[in-house]
Amino acid sequence: MTKDIRKADFYETGYSYTLSLISGKYKPIILYCLMEYEPVRFNEMQRYLKNVADKTLSQNLKELETDGLIIRTVYPQIPPKVEYTLTEKGHSLVNVLDKLCDWGNENRPAGHD
């Protein structure tokens, strides 16, 4: 049986929803970082990402928090301490991120270590 593309709507697919949560230059990297090293503080994340602007990182973290993928925990101390961790929903993406990593390792050209 052939599917009819004329009746299809990409934006109604699970693939579209997943991409809407993790798309962008930094979101997948932030999620991968938290998957590997959580909890992570803002400055640690900034060092991990190298040349990301404060505003850009802050915006991406806010969006991931709004989408329910990460938790921002503020500790009442001076100076303020803020840590980021994955939510249960964020942890459910680990298999997806692992598969992307596996694919990259299997298909990476020689000399790109």
GUNUVO-690868 format. One line per 3 residues: their letters; for each residue y, z, x of N, C-alpha, C, CB. Coordinates in steps of 0.001 Angstrom, whole numbers, padded with zeros to 6 digits, always signed. Glycine has a CB too. Layout:
<nodes>
A = Y Z X Y Z X Y Z X Y Z X | ...
</nodes>
This chain:
<nodes>
MTK = -001185 +000000 +000846 +000000 +000000 +000000 +001246 +000000 +000890 +000000 +001229 -000962 | +002172 -000895 +000621 +003401 -001039 +001385 +004516 -000244 +000718 +003794 -002525 +001516 | +005284 +000450 +001544 +006423 +001198 +001023 +007593 +000253 +000823 +006812 +002356 +001973
DIR = +008393 +000523 -000211 +009543 -000316 -000540 +010813 +000318 +000015 +009659 -000521 -002071 | +011360 -000291 +001048 +012556 +000262 +001691 +013777 +000216 +000768 +012856 -000500 +002981 | +013764 -000661 -000215 +014913 -000766 -001123 +015107 +000502 -001943 +014740 -001957 -002056
KAD = +014055 +001286 -002096 +014152 +002525 -002867 +014239 +003755 -001961 +012955 +002653 -003802 | +014262 +003519 -000669 +014257 +004629 +000288 +015673 +005108 +000581 +013567 +004209 +001590 | +015781 +006386 +000868 +017060 +006981 +001243 +016802 +007906 +002430 +017717 +007759 +000036
FYE = +017201 +007464 +003606 +016960 +008233 +004831 +017474 +009660 +004717 +017615 +007547 +006018 | +018619 +009837 +004064 +019257 +011151 +003997 +018512 +012132 +003097 +020673 +011003 +003511 | +017481 +011678 +002430 +016643 +012550 +001602 +015354 +012943 +002327 +016307 +011857 +000277
TGY = +015231 +012564 +003592 +014000 +012846 +004336 +014101 +014154 +005124 +013686 +011690 +005289 | +012961 +014712 +005427 +012915 +015898 +006281 +013434 +015601 +007668 +011503 +016437 +006366 | +013196 +014385 +008136 +013672 +013969 +009459 +015194 +014055 +009525 +013200 +012531 +009783
SYT = +015842 +013571 +008478 +017305 +013609 +008410 +017814 +015047 +008426 +017804 +012887 +007148 | +017142 +015925 +007663 +017562 +017316 +007616 +017422 +017973 +008992 +016742 +018084 +006570 | +016294 +017742 +009650 +016075 +018319 +010982 +017135 +017843 +011954 +014681 +017956 +011510
LSL = +017409 +016547 +011965 +018436 +016004 +012852 +019805 +016597 +012550 +018491 +014486 +012730 | +020101 +016844 +011284 +021409 +017404 +010931 +021586 +018798 +011538 +021571 +017467 +009399 | +020497 +019512 +011757 +020576 +020858 +012328 +020612 +020858 +013850 +019407 +021681 +011859
ISG = +019920 +019908 +014481 +019778 +019963 +015944 +020464 +018816 +016674 +018325 +019968 +016308 | +021164 +017957 +015944 +021781 +016817 +016616 +023040 +017237 +017356 +022106 +015715 +015610 | +023409 +016436 +018312 +024579 +016705 +019127 +024180 +016844 +020580 +025298 +017964 +018647
KYK = +025157 +016891 +021423 +024904 +016934 +022862 +024344 +018284 +023306 +026183 +016632 +023624 | +024790 +019379 +022689 +024442 +020700 +023189 +023457 +021494 +022343 +025660 +021479 +023333 | +023367 +021236 +021053 +022512 +022057 +020195 +021052 +022088 +020646 +022585 +021551 +018782
PII = +020444 +020951 +020957 +019046 +021031 +021408 +018909 +021823 +022706 +018473 +019625 +021601 | +019902 +021730 +023582 +019851 +022451 +024852 +020019 +023950 +024613 +020941 +021932 +025819 | +020911 +024314 +023713 +021103 +025723 +023362 +019801 +026296 +022804 +022256 +025884 +022333
LYC = +019180 +025571 +021890 +017934 +026035 +021297 +016835 +026156 +022343 +017495 +025093 +020185 | +016769 +025177 +023238 +015768 +025210 +024304 +016017 +026411 +025222 +015794 +023889 +025120 | +017259 +026656 +025558 +017628 +027793 +026405 +017193 +029101 +025750 +019152 +027806 +026670
LME = +017473 +029265 +024464 +017089 +030485 +023761 +015575 +030600 +023644 +017725 +030521 +022374 | +014907 +029474 +023462 +013454 +029459 +023380 +012843 +029982 +024681 +012946 +028037 +023078 | +013456 +029645 +025799 +012923 +030011 +027111 +013398 +031375 +027614 +013300 +028963 +028108
YEP = +014641 +031769 +027279 +015256 +032919 +027952 +015840 +033999 +027046 +016321 +032435 +028827 | +015672 +033920 +025728 +016365 +034872 +024861 +016053 +036321 +025191 +016011 +034606 +023432 | +017017 +037221 +024978 +018382 +036983 +024504 +019260 +036428 +025630 +018991 +038286 +023944
VRF = +020281 +035680 +025236 +021178 +035051 +026203 +022619 +035381 +025816 +020952 +033500 +026260 | +023403 +035764 +026807 +024827 +036038 +026592 +025621 +034745 +026725 +025347 +037102 +027597 | +026842 +034744 +026169 +027687 +033553 +026151 +027884 +032985 +027551 +029038 +033877 +025527
NEM = +028259 +033835 +028510 +028524 +033355 +029871 +027269 +032798 +030542 +029099 +034482 +030718 | +026119 +033402 +030252 +024852 +032878 +030785 +024569 +031490 +030225 +023683 +033831 +030452 | +024824 +031338 +028931 +024623 +030039 +028275 +025560 +028999 +028879 +024858 +030150 +026743
QRY = +026790 +029402 +029121 +027778 +028494 +029704 +027335 +028034 +031101 +029162 +029181 +029780 | +026832 +028940 +031907 +026332 +028576 +033244 +025128 +027641 +033131 +025947 +029845 +034048 | +024266 +027893 +032169 +023073 +027073 +031962 +023450 +025639 +031597 +022189 +027683 +030864
LKN = +024479 +025510 +030760 +024923 +024192 +030297 +025845 +023487 +031279 +025621 +024327 +028977 | +026285 +024182 +032301 +027158 +023673 +033356 +028580 +023397 +032876 +026574 +022414 +033934 | +028938 +022179 +032535 +030337 +021789 +032308 +030780 +021808 +030846 +030559 +020425 +032854
VAD = +030245 +022703 +030036 +030644 +022773 +028637 +031899 +023638 +028500 +029492 +023336 +027766 | +032832 +023178 +027676 +034057 +023941 +027412 +033748 +025135 +026509 +035139 +023038 +026761 | +034509 +026221 +026684 +034336 +027418 +025851 +034340 +027073 +024370 +035436 +028436 +026146
KTL = +035329 +026296 +023974 +035500 +025937 +022564 +034295 +025158 +022038 +036779 +025111 +022377 | +033789 +024235 +022829 +032648 +023420 +022419 +031404 +024284 +022260 +032389 +022298 +023438 | +031148 +025139 +023241 +029981 +026011 +023156 +030108 +026955 +021975 +029803 +026805 +024452
SQN = +031271 +027540 +021809 +031509 +028456 +020702 +031270 +027773 +019353 +032935 +029004 +020769 | +031773 +026559 +019199 +031603 +025807 +017949 +030133 +025506 +017679 +032403 +024498 +017998 | +029402 +025081 +018704 +027972 +024779 +018535 +027192 +026038 +018166 +027393 +024158 +019825
LKE = +027510 +027162 +018805 +026839 +028418 +018483 +027140 +028847 +017050 +027265 +029516 +019463 | +028376 +028686 +016612 +028750 +029032 +015232 +027986 +028174 +014235 +030266 +028861 +015021 | +027867 +026873 +014516 +027151 +025971 +013614 +025669 +026335 +013546 +027318 +024512 +014069
LET = +025064 +026640 +014695 +023655 +027038 +014706 +023450 +028355 +013963 +023146 +027162 +016149 | +024419 +029254 +014069 +024344 +030514 +013333 +024489 +030271 +011827 +025432 +031489 +013825 | +025457 +029445 +011439 +025663 +029114 +010038 +024425 +028460 +009430 +026868 +028196 +009888
DGL = +023747 +027634 +010228 +022540 +026947 +009752 +021301 +027838 +009786 +022290 +025708 +010587 | +021463 +029078 +010228 +020365 +030028 +010196 +019357 +029879 +011319 +019668 +029912 +008916 | +019755 +029245 +012428 +018826 +029035 +013531 +018958 +030075 +014632 +019029 +027673 +014110
IIR = +020140 +030699 +014745 +020338 +031726 +015762 +021027 +032938 +015152 +021162 +031176 +016944 | +020884 +034053 +015862 +021551 +035303 +015478 +022513 +035679 +016599 +020508 +036462 +015209 | +023716 +036040 +016212 +024731 +036531 +017155 +024811 +038037 +016972 +026144 +035842 +016921
TVY = +024517 +038779 +018036 +024559 +040236 +017978 +025692 +040731 +018868 +023196 +040856 +018415 | +026605 +041487 +018264 +027747 +042057 +018988 +027476 +043541 +019194 +029101 +041830 +018210 | +027573 +043978 +020441 +027372 +045385 +020772 +028737 +046056 +020913 +026534 +045541 +022082
PQI = +028927 +047210 +020251 +030227 +047893 +020275 +030458 +048629 +021598 +030325 +048883 +019108 | +030923 +047898 +022566 +031219 +048496 +023867 +032389 +047770 +024491 +029986 +048449 +024802 | +032915 +048324 +025559 +034028 +047715 +026274 +033548 +047416 +027686 +035296 +048647 +026280
PPK = +033632 +046197 +028180 +033997 +044985 +027442 +032913 +044613 +026428 +034234 +043817 +028416 | +033288 +043826 +025414 +032333 +043462 +024376 +031124 +042727 +024955 +033011 +042599 +023321 | +029974 +043005 +024382 +028744 +042334 +024783 +028201 +041602 +023568 +027693 +043347 +025356
VEY = +027966 +040290 +023724 +027440 +039465 +022642 +026204 +038749 +023156 +028509 +038448 +022123 | +025129 +038820 +022388 +023893 +038131 +022745 +023451 +037229 +021608 +022786 +039138 +023090 | +022764 +036157 +021982 +022245 +035200 +021019 +020729 +035152 +021123 +022856 +033800 +021246
TLT = +020071 +035106 +019965 +018624 +034969 +019885 +018285 +033993 +018763 +017941 +036350 +019650 | +017067 +033520 +018769 +016603 +032645 +017696 +016215 +033470 +016474 +015411 +031789 +018168 | +016472 +032927 +015297 +015976 +033523 +014061 +014532 +033073 +013876 +016862 +033118 +012827
EKG = +013902 +033549 +012825 +012548 +033085 +012500 +012564 +031572 +012255 +011991 +033836 +011250 | +013600 +031110 +011559 +013746 +029668 +011315 +013933 +028920 +012634 +014943 +029391 +010369 | +014717 +029487 +013551 +014911 +028892 +014867 +013613 +028846 +015653 +015960 +029664 +015645
HSL = +012843 +029938 +015598 +011548 +029965 +016282 +010596 +028920 +015711 +010920 +031355 +016175 | +010764 +028586 +014437 +009872 +027582 +013834 +010114 +026191 +014410 +010061 +027548 +012315 | +011224 +025997 +015119 +011504 +024718 +015789 +010863 +024615 +017172 +012999 +024523 +015916
VNV = +010292 +025710 +017661 +009728 +025724 +019007 +008690 +024616 +019185 +009098 +027087 +019304 | +007817 +024429 +018213 +006803 +023365 +018331 +007433 +021990 +018434 +005857 +023399 +017138 | +008510 +021763 +017689 +009217 +020482 +017748 +009830 +020292 +019131 +010312 +020405 +016654
LDK = +010518 +021315 +019629 +011145 +021239 +020949 +010099 +021087 +022052 +011998 +022485 +021204 | +008970 +021790 +021901 +007874 +021649 +022870 +007358 +020222 +022910 +006728 +022606 +022529 | +007235 +019599 +021764 +006747 +018208 +021707 +007733 +017265 +022394 +006525 +017766 +020235
LCD = +009043 +017486 +022205 +010048 +016677 +022897 +009927 +016853 +024405 +011467 +017053 +022428 | +009704 +018099 +024824 +009544 +018391 +026247 +008283 +017715 +026794 +009481 +019917 +026483 | +007171 +017825 +026058 +005916 +017180 +026474 +006106 +015685 +026630 +004797 +017462 +025462
WGN = +006765 +015066 +025644 +006980 +013621 +025690 +007809 +013257 +026918 +007679 +013130 +024400 | +008856 +014030 +027175 +009705 +013767 +028334 +008941 +013895 +029636 +010887 +014709 +028343 | +008098 +014918 +029742 +007300 +015097 +030959 +006305 +013952 +031157 +006551 +016432 +030906
ENR = +005740 +013473 +030069 +004744 +012391 +030145 +005385 +011033 +030419 +003944 +012323 +028848 | +006627 +010847 +030042 +007267 +009526 +030140 +008412 +009455 +031132 +007772 +009118 +028805 | +008671 +010540 +031839 +009748 +010579 +032822 +009416 +009638 +033989 +009974 +012032 +033333
PAG = +010336 +008780 +034364 +010098 +007915 +035522 +009900 +008749 +036795 +011275 +006930 +035707 | +009124 +008233 +037713 +008899 +008929 +038985 +010231 +009158 +039690 +007935 +008119 +039897 | +010372 +010303 +040313 +011601 +010614 +041057 +012663 +011288 +040223 +012168 +009368 +041641
HD = +012394 +011589 +038956 +013367 +012283 +038089 +012921 +013708 +037821 +013549 +011530 +036753 | +012691 +014470 +038864 +012214 +015834 +038713 +013325 +016771 +038493 +011435 +016260 +039890
</nodes>
